Amino acid sequence: MNLQQTELPAPSADARAASAALTDIIAAEIALRGGWISFARYMELALYAPGLGYYAGGSRKFGVEGDFLTAPELTPLFGQALARQVAQILAASSPLVIEAGAGSGRLAADLLPALAALGCLPERYQILELSGELRARQQATLAAHAPQYADRVEWLDQLPERFSGCLIGNELLDAMPTHALRWSDEVGKAGEPVVLEGGVGVADGRLVAAERPAAGALLAAAQALQVSPPYRGEISLAARSWVSELARRLDRGALLLIDYGLPRHELYHPQRDGGSLRCHYRHRVHEDPFWFPGLSDITSHVDFTAVAEAGYDAGLEVLGYISQANFLLNCGIGELMLGQRVGAGDTASAEDAADLRARGAVNVLLSPNEMGELFKVIALGRGVPAPLLGFARGDRVHAL
C-alpha cells in the first residue's frame, strides 16, 4: 500500500461490507470468463453494478460531503453561463434539453431558471440517469431549488431513438469504462510493438492486475497511436461508441460535452507515459482501482480528438473545442458575477460575503491551475449555425 493509500480515510463497516459483496460479484464473473476480464469491464462493474457500484450505491458522491466537487456544485454561475450557450442551440433547433448523467441535479436546478430568464425555457428537460439513488437525489435537489419547473423534467432509462435540441454531458466521458494498455518495447512478428491489454484476475482470493495481448478493435486503435514504447495509457472505446450513437440519433441541435482531457497528441505525449487513470475518495486522489471496489470513483482523461472523430465520422460538425475558462468567459460569467454582487443583499457585509464566495468559485472554474485549463468543452452538432457563443474567442479546433 503506497503513501497515498495509507492517508485515505478508513471506510465504515457498512461500506466495507458493500465493497466485499461487489468484489465477490466481480470475482465470480472473472471465474465465469476463464480467469480474466478486461479493465474496462472491471471499471464498468466497479462504477455501475446495480446496487453496489460506485454510481449505483447509496453513498454521497458529489459536494463537500462526497468524494469530489463538480463545477455546478461550486457556484450557480456555472449553470447560468452555460445557459447562454444552451439557449442559442435551442433557438436553432428544438426546445429540448437532455442532460446525461446529472449528478446531484444541481446543474438542472441552475439551468432551468437561467433559461427561463433568457426567455428560452425548454418544453422538456430530460435526465438520462440509470442510478436510482442519484435519481432520488436529483428529484430532491430540483424540488428544493427549482420546484416551479418540476412538470418539465422527466427521467429516461435510455436515449430517445431520435431527438433535436441540446444534449449536455458534464464530467461524464471521463467515467466511461476505459481499456488499460501497455505498449511493450518487445517487437511482434509483424514488426509492431507488442501491445498488452490490462485486465483483472484473482490470486489468493484477491483481485489483481493481469495482462494479455490486445486484439481486435482495441489493438487496431492502439496501433494507430503514435507512442514510444515502453508506454502505458488508456483508450475508451465506450466513449467513442457513445458519441457515435448520439450522432446517429441527433436530427438537429448539438452535443455539449464538458470534461477534463486533452487532444490526442498531448494525451499520448512521450512524457505522459504513465497513463491517466485516477481514483477519487473523500476529496483525495489515489491510483489503486482495486482499493475497496465500489467506494472510489475511477476516471481517465478524455481523448478529445477521438471524441471529435467519432462525431465527425457519424455526420456531425465539430462546432468548437475550447478550454473551460475561455468558454465561460465567452458566455459572460464575469458579467454574471458582477450582477450577483449587485443583488447580494442590502448590507455591505452580505454583499462582501457573496462577492467573496462568487470570486473564489469563479477563480476555481477559470484558473489554469484549477479547472480552467484542465477542463475542455467540445460542441458537436447538426444544422446549427456557427460560430457558437461559447467558442467565439479561443477556439482550439485546429489543435485536435
N, C-alpha and C positions, 0 to 999 in steps of 0.2 A: 504494500500500500504506500503510495507516494505521499509527499508532504501535503499536497492539495487535498487528498482524500482524508488524511487524518484530521484536517481542520474542518471537515464538513460536520454540521450538527447531526447528532445521533437521531435516527428516525424513531418514532414512537413504536410501541409494541404492536399496535394495530397496523401501522404502515409496514413494519417488517413482516407481519403475517400475510398481508396482501401481496407483498413482493415475493414471498415464498410460494404462494399459490400461483402467481404468474410464472415464476421460474419453473414450477412443475409442469405447467402447460407448455412452456417453450421446450423443456427437456423431452416431453412426450412427443412433440412434433419432430424434434431432431431424431429421436429414435425411429419414428414412423418413416422418416425420409432417409434412412440409411446412415445416420450418424452425423449429418451436416445440413445446415441451412445457410443461405446467404445472409450477409449482414443486413441487406435490405429487408429481408423477411423478418429477421430478428428485430430490427428497428420498428417495423410495422406492428409486430406483436407488443413490443415494449411500450409503444405510444398509444396504440388503438385497440388492443384486445378488449372485448366487451367487459365492462365492469372492473377491470384490473389494470389496463394500460394507462399510461400517464394522462392522456387526454380523456379517457373513458372512466377513470376512477373518481372518487369523491373529494380529493384534496384540492385546496385552493391553489391555482396556478399563477394567476395574474395579480399584480399590485404589490403593495408593501408587505402584505401578509403571505404572499405567494413566493414564487421562485424567480420571477423577473418582472420588469416593467416594460410595457409596450408604449408606443407613442400616445395613444388615446388615454392611457392611464395617467400620463404626466400632466396633461392640460387639455381642456376642451378646445383650445386654439388650434390644435392639430386638425380636429374634425371640421372646425369652421373654415379653415383654409382649404382643406380638401374639398369641401362642399362647393367652392367656387369652380373647381375643375369638373366635379361631377355634374354640376348644373349645366355647364357648356356641352357636355356629352349628351345629357338627357334632352337638351333643346334640339340637338341634331339627330336624335334617334327616337326613343320612346321613354315615357315616364316610369321606368322600372329600374330599381337598384337591386342587385344581388350581392350580398356580402358572403363570401366563402370563408368559413371559419371565423366566427365573430367574437371569439374570446369571451370576455366578460360582458359584452353588449355595450360597452362604453362608447365605441365609435358610432354605433347605430343611434344611441341616445343623443349624441352630439350632432350627427349629420342631419337627422330629420328636422329639428328646429332651425338649423342653419339653412337648409334647403328651403324651408318654408319662408324664412326671412328674405331669401333671394327670389321668392315668387316661383320656385321650381320644385315644389313638393311632389315627390313621386306618388303615383297612384298605388303602387305596391312596393314594399321593401321586403325582399325575401332573404332569409338567412339559411344558408346551407350548413347545417350542423348535425353531426351524427352522434355526438355525445349527449346523452340525456341530462347528465349533471350540468353541462355547460348551457344547454337549452334553458334549464330552470334558472340558472344564474342570469342569463340574458333577459329572460322574461322579467325577473325581479328588478334588474337594472333599468329596463325600459319603463316598468310600472312606477319606479321611483323618480325617474328623471325626464321621461317623455310620455306620460300616460295619455296625452291628447292625441297621440299618433298610433296608439295600440291597434286600432282597427285596420291600419295599413300594413302591419307587419305579419308575416307568416313564415313558418319554418318548413324547410324542404328536406326530404330524405335523399334526394338525388337531383342533379341538374335537370332543368326542363329540356325537352327534346329540341326546342327552338326558342330563342329569345332575342329581344332587341332592348338596348338600354346600356347601363354601365354595371360591370361586374368589378367588385373590389376584392383584392386579396392582400391583407396586411399581415406580414410575418406568417405567411402560410407555406410558401415554397420551401423554406429552409427546414421545415419539419416533415417534408415528404420523404418516404424511405429512399435511402441512397445506397449505392453499392460502394464498398470499400475495395480499393485496388492497390496492388504493389507492382510496379514495373521493375523487374529484376535486371541486374546487369549481365545475366546469362542470355545467350542468344539461341533462339529456337532453330528448327530445321529450315525455315523459310528466311532466316537471316534477321527476323524481327526480335526485339527484346521479349523475353518471356513475361507474360502478364498473368499475375495471380489474383484471384478474387478472394477477398477476406470473407470469412464466414464464422459460424459458431458451431462448436461441438460440445461434448460433455466428457469430462475427465474427473475421476474420483468424486462424482456426484456434483460437480460444479460446472457452470458454463465457462467455456474457454474459447479463445480465438483460434481459428483453424483456416487454412488456405487450400485452395485447389485451383487448377488452371482456369482462367476465364474463357468463356466460349460464347458463340452466337452473337446477338446484337450488342452485348456488353463488350465483348472482345473487339468487335468492329469499331465501336465508339472509342475504346481505349487506344486502339492503333491509329485512329485518326488524329489523336492529340500529339502535339509536339512537346514531348517531355524528355528529359535527360536522365536515364536510369543511373543509379537506383533512385526510385521516386515512389512516394505514397500520395494518394489522392482519392477523390470520390467522383462518381458520376451518378446523377439522379435520372435514371430512365423514367421514373414515375412523374417527375416534374415536366419532362418533355412531353410525355404522353398526355398529361392533364391539359397542358396548353393546347396541344393539337386537338383534343376532344372539345375544348371550349371553342376553338376556332371553327370547328365543324358545325357547332350549334348556334353560333352568333350570326344573326341576319344583318343587323345594323347596330352600331354602337362601338364600345371599346372596353377592353380589359385594363384596369389599373392595378398593377402588381407592385407592392412595396416590400422590400426585404433587404437583408444585408447580403452582399456578394460582390462579384467583380466580373468584368468581361473575361473571356477565355484566356487571352494572352497574359493577363495579370494573375488570374486564379491558378494557372498551371505554370507560373514562373519558376525557374530553377531554384530560387531562394525560398519558395513555398513548397518544399518537398516533404513536409510532414503531414499534409492533409489539413482539413479544416473541421473535422468532427469535434464537437464540443458538447458538454452536458451542463445543465443548469439546475441547481438545487439550492433553495433558500438564498437567492441572490449571490451565490458563489458559482464559479465555473470550475469544472473538473474534466478530466479526459478519460475516465473509465466508464464506458457504457454498460459494463457488467456489474457496476456497484448498485446493489438493490434494484434490479429491473423493475420499471414501472414508477419509480419515485423521482427520477430526474427526466427533464426534457432532453432530447437528443436532437442536435441540429448540425447542419453543414452549410457552408457558403453556397449561394446560388450562382450558377454559371449563366450570366445574363445573355451571353452570346447564344447558348443553347436554347434559352427561352425565346429569344428573338427569331432564331432559325425555325423553331417549331411553329411559331405563329405564322411566319412568312411562308414557309413551305405549305401551310394549310390554307393560304389565301388571305391572310391578314396583312395590313400595312403596319410597319413599325413607325408609330406616330411620335415617339420620343423616348429618350433614355437619359436620365439626369440624376445628380445627387439629390438626396432628400432636402438638403439645405437650400439648394437653388430652386427646387420645386416649390417649397413652402414660401420662399421669398417671392417667387413669381406669382403665387396665389395670394399674396398680400398679408402674410402672417404678422409682419411688422405693424401694418395699419390696424389689424385686429387687436393686437396687444395694446396699442395706444387707446383704442376705443374702449377696451376693457378697463383701463386705468381711469378713464373719464367716468365710467359708470360704476366704479367700485364701491362707492358709499358716500355718505355725507360728511364723514370726518376725515381729517388728514391721516390719522393712524390707519383707518380702514383702507384708504387709497394706497398708502405706503405698503401695507401688508400685501394687498392684492397685486400691486406692481412688482414687489419683490418675488412673489410666487410665480407670476407670469414670466418675468425676466429669467428666473432660474430655469423654469421648464423649457422656455424657448431656446435658451442657451444650450441645453442638452440636445434639443432637436436639431440645432443648426451648427453646433461646434464641430470642426473637423476632428477633434479628439474625442468626440462623443458619438452621436448618431448621424450628424450632418453629412459626413463623407462616407462612412461605412455603409449606410443605408442608401439604396438607389430606388428610383421609380421608373418603371417601364410601362409604356402605353402601346397596346396592340389593338387595331381596330379595323372596321369595315364601314365605308360610307360616311365617315366623319371627316369633315374638312379640317386640314391643318393650317396654321400651327395651333396647337392646344395651348391654353393659358399657362399651364404649369411648366411648359417646355420652351417658353418664348426666349429665354436667355439662359445660356449654359448647357444647351442640349449636347449630349455626347454620343449620339447615334453613330457618328464616324468611328468611335473607339470600339464598337462592337465587332 
